[in-house]
Amino acid sequence: MKTDNLIEALAADTLPQRSVAAQLARAIPVALALSLAAVVVFWGLRSDIWQALGSYAVWKTVGPLVLAALAVPIALALAHPGMRPARRWIGLGAAIALVLGVFVMAFAGDGWAGLIAALSTPSAAVCLFSIPALALPLLAAGLWAMSSGAALRPGLTGAVVGLVAGALAASAYSLYCDKDMVLFVVPAYAAGIASVMLAGAVLGPRLLKW
């Protein structure tokens, strides 16, 4: 490399770069708007949407939003080698433990018969298809934003981005879904989110290399 070219390359490295957080803040709202629009146009809102949002059923909309909010700082930390995400996992772990606790309580009351009955419905298959489908723009936006970082563990970073995308998609899907039982929502939504996390884990090493 010639001296002039080396100087130009070093100068380019010093130019201000848009931060990962800024790119995520730009991309995710746009992708979420697309997912919400898709719910309205292709799925439709549940007929009692306002009553549902004013009842205990709102937990299945708010809960995934909380998970996504707790996962974002972890993704950002993973995109910066100098940041340690360890403490950020505590809040996410506590939220997941709370959800599992609610599920265990419901399962203790209704048992396997209640779980099988809750999941033995076409809505389960619709959920397993819908959450990953609605997560596509969110996952693409998240991975694009993270690609400007320097993830040392791209697979894990992709999985966390998948968690953010899947959780936001689950929240959007809940505006259509009229199944409010804990024994349906927790396993069905969790399976949908997990599939998006898996996609993120697979795509991460391919798209987040640096």
C-alpha positions as CSV (number, residue, x, y, z in Angstrom):
1,M,0.0,0.0,0.0
2,K,1.3,3.5,-0.9
3,T,1.8,6.0,1.8
4,D,-0.9,8.3,0.4
5,N,-3.4,5.4,0.4
6,L,-2.5,4.4,3.9
7,I,-3.1,8.0,5.1
8,E,-6.4,8.1,3.3
9,A,-7.5,4.8,4.9
10,L,-6.5,6.0,8.4
11,A,-8.3,9.2,7.9
12,A,-11.4,7.4,6.8
13,D,-11.3,5.4,10.0
14,T,-11.5,8.6,12.0
15,L,-14.6,9.9,10.3
16,P,-17.7,10.0,12.5
17,Q,-19.7,6.8,12.2
18,R,-23.3,6.4,13.1
19,S,-23.5,4.4,16.3
20,V,-25.1,1.0,16.5
21,A,-27.7,2.4,19.0
22,A,-28.6,5.2,16.6
23,Q,-29.0,2.8,13.7
24,L,-31.2,0.5,15.8
25,A,-33.3,3.5,17.0
26,R,-33.8,4.4,13.3
27,A,-34.5,0.9,11.9
28,I,-36.6,-0.8,14.6
29,P,-39.5,1.7,14.7
30,V,-39.8,1.6,10.9
31,A,-39.8,-2.2,10.9
32,L,-42.3,-2.3,13.8
33,A,-44.6,0.0,11.9
34,L,-44.4,-2.4,8.9
35,S,-45.3,-5.4,11.2
36,L,-48.2,-3.5,12.8
37,A,-49.5,-2.5,9.4
38,A,-49.3,-6.1,8.3
39,V,-51.3,-7.2,11.3
40,V,-54.0,-4.6,10.5
41,V,-54.1,-5.4,6.7
42,F,-53.5,-9.2,6.5
43,W,-54.5,-10.5,10.0
44,G,-57.0,-7.9,11.3
45,L,-57.5,-6.7,14.8
46,R,-59.4,-8.9,17.2
47,S,-63.0,-7.8,17.4
48,D,-62.8,-6.9,21.1
49,I,-59.4,-5.2,20.9
50,W,-60.3,-2.2,23.2
51,Q,-61.9,-4.4,25.9
52,A,-58.9,-6.7,25.7
53,L,-56.4,-3.9,26.1
54,G,-58.3,-2.7,29.1
55,S,-58.3,-6.2,30.8
56,Y,-55.8,-8.6,32.1
57,A,-55.3,-9.8,28.5
58,V,-53.1,-6.8,27.9
59,W,-50.3,-8.7,29.6
60,K,-49.6,-10.7,26.4
61,T,-49.1,-7.4,24.6
62,V,-47.0,-5.6,27.2
63,G,-45.0,-8.7,28.3
64,P,-43.2,-9.2,25.0
65,L,-42.5,-5.4,24.9
66,V,-40.8,-5.7,28.2
67,L,-38.7,-8.6,27.0
68,A,-37.7,-6.7,23.9
69,A,-36.8,-3.6,26.0
70,L,-34.6,-5.7,28.3
71,A,-32.9,-7.5,25.4
72,V,-31.9,-4.4,23.5
73,P,-29.1,-3.3,25.9
74,I,-27.7,-6.8,25.8
75,A,-27.6,-6.7,22.0
76,L,-25.9,-3.3,22.1
77,A,-23.3,-4.5,24.6
78,L,-22.6,-7.6,22.5
79,A,-22.0,-5.3,19.5
80,H,-19.2,-3.4,21.5
81,P,-16.3,-5.6,22.6
82,G,-15.5,-3.2,25.4
83,M,-18.9,-3.5,27.0
84,R,-19.8,-6.3,29.4
85,P,-23.4,-7.5,29.1
86,A,-23.3,-9.8,32.2
87,R,-25.3,-7.5,34.5
88,R,-27.8,-6.7,31.7
89,W,-28.8,-10.4,31.6
90,I,-30.1,-10.2,35.2
91,G,-33.2,-8.1,34.3
92,L,-34.0,-10.3,31.3
93,G,-33.5,-13.5,33.3
94,A,-35.8,-12.1,36.0
95,A,-38.5,-11.3,33.5
96,I,-38.3,-14.7,31.9
97,A,-38.4,-16.3,35.3
98,L,-41.6,-14.4,36.1
99,V,-43.3,-15.6,33.0
100,L,-42.3,-19.1,33.7
101,G,-43.6,-18.8,37.2
102,V,-47.0,-17.6,35.9
103,F,-47.0,-20.6,33.5
104,V,-46.1,-23.1,36.2
105,M,-49.0,-21.7,38.4
106,A,-51.4,-22.1,35.6
107,F,-50.1,-25.6,34.8
108,A,-50.4,-26.6,38.4
109,G,-54.0,-25.7,38.3
110,D,-55.1,-27.3,35.0
111,G,-52.4,-29.9,34.4
112,W,-51.6,-31.7,31.2
113,A,-55.2,-31.9,30.2
114,G,-55.5,-28.1,30.4
115,L,-52.3,-27.6,28.4
116,I,-53.3,-30.0,25.7
117,A,-56.7,-28.5,25.5
118,A,-55.3,-24.9,25.2
119,L,-52.9,-25.9,22.4
120,S,-55.2,-28.2,20.5
121,T,-56.6,-25.4,18.4
122,P,-55.8,-24.1,14.9
123,S,-54.7,-20.8,16.6
124,A,-51.5,-22.6,17.8
125,A,-50.4,-23.2,14.2
126,V,-51.4,-19.7,13.2
127,C,-49.3,-18.3,16.0
128,L,-46.3,-20.4,15.1
129,F,-46.5,-19.0,11.5
130,S,-47.5,-15.5,12.3
131,I,-44.8,-14.5,14.8
132,P,-41.8,-15.4,12.6
133,A,-43.6,-13.9,9.6
134,L,-44.2,-10.6,11.4
135,A,-40.6,-10.7,12.7
136,L,-39.0,-10.7,9.3
137,P,-38.7,-6.9,8.9
138,L,-37.7,-6.5,12.5
139,L,-35.0,-9.2,12.3
140,A,-33.6,-7.7,9.1
141,A,-33.6,-4.2,10.6
142,G,-31.9,-5.4,13.8
143,L,-29.2,-7.4,12.0
144,W,-28.6,-4.4,9.7
145,A,-28.1,-2.1,12.6
146,M,-25.8,-4.6,14.4
147,S,-23.7,-5.1,11.3
148,S,-22.0,-1.7,12.0
149,G,-20.8,-3.0,15.4
150,A,-18.0,-5.4,16.3
151,A,-19.7,-8.4,17.7
152,L,-17.2,-10.9,19.0
153,R,-19.9,-13.5,19.4
154,P,-22.0,-13.0,16.3
155,G,-24.1,-16.1,16.8
156,L,-25.2,-15.0,20.3
157,T,-25.6,-11.4,19.1
158,G,-27.9,-12.6,16.3
159,A,-29.9,-14.7,18.8
160,V,-30.5,-11.7,21.0
161,V,-31.5,-9.6,18.0
162,G,-33.9,-12.4,17.2
163,L,-35.3,-12.2,20.7
164,V,-35.9,-8.5,20.2
165,A,-37.5,-9.1,16.8
166,G,-39.6,-12.1,17.9
167,A,-40.8,-10.4,21.1
168,L,-41.9,-7.2,19.2
169,A,-43.6,-9.4,16.6
170,A,-45.4,-11.4,19.3
171,S,-46.7,-8.1,20.8
172,A,-47.9,-7.1,17.4
173,Y,-49.5,-10.5,16.8
174,S,-51.3,-10.3,20.1
175,L,-53.5,-7.5,18.7
176,Y,-55.0,-10.2,16.4
177,C,-54.9,-13.2,18.7
178,D,-58.0,-13.8,20.8
179,K,-56.6,-16.6,22.9
180,D,-55.7,-15.1,26.3
181,M,-55.1,-18.3,28.4
182,V,-51.7,-18.5,30.0
183,L,-51.4,-22.2,28.9
184,F,-51.8,-21.1,25.3
185,V,-49.9,-17.8,25.2
186,V,-46.7,-18.7,27.0
187,P,-45.8,-21.9,25.1
188,A,-47.2,-20.7,21.7
189,Y,-45.6,-17.3,21.8
190,A,-42.4,-18.7,23.3
191,A,-42.1,-21.2,20.4
192,G,-42.6,-18.4,17.9
193,I,-40.1,-16.2,19.5
194,A,-37.6,-19.0,19.8
195,S,-37.8,-19.7,16.1
196,V,-36.8,-16.1,15.4
197,M,-34.0,-16.4,17.8
198,L,-32.8,-19.5,16.0
199,A,-32.9,-17.7,12.7
200,G,-30.9,-14.8,14.2
201,A,-28.3,-17.2,15.6
202,V,-27.9,-18.8,12.2
203,L,-27.7,-15.5,10.3
204,G,-25.5,-13.7,12.9
205,P,-22.2,-15.4,12.0
206,R,-22.9,-14.7,8.3
207,L,-24.0,-11.0,8.6
208,L,-22.2,-9.7,11.7
209,K,-18.6,-10.7,10.9
210,W,-16.1,-7.9,11.1
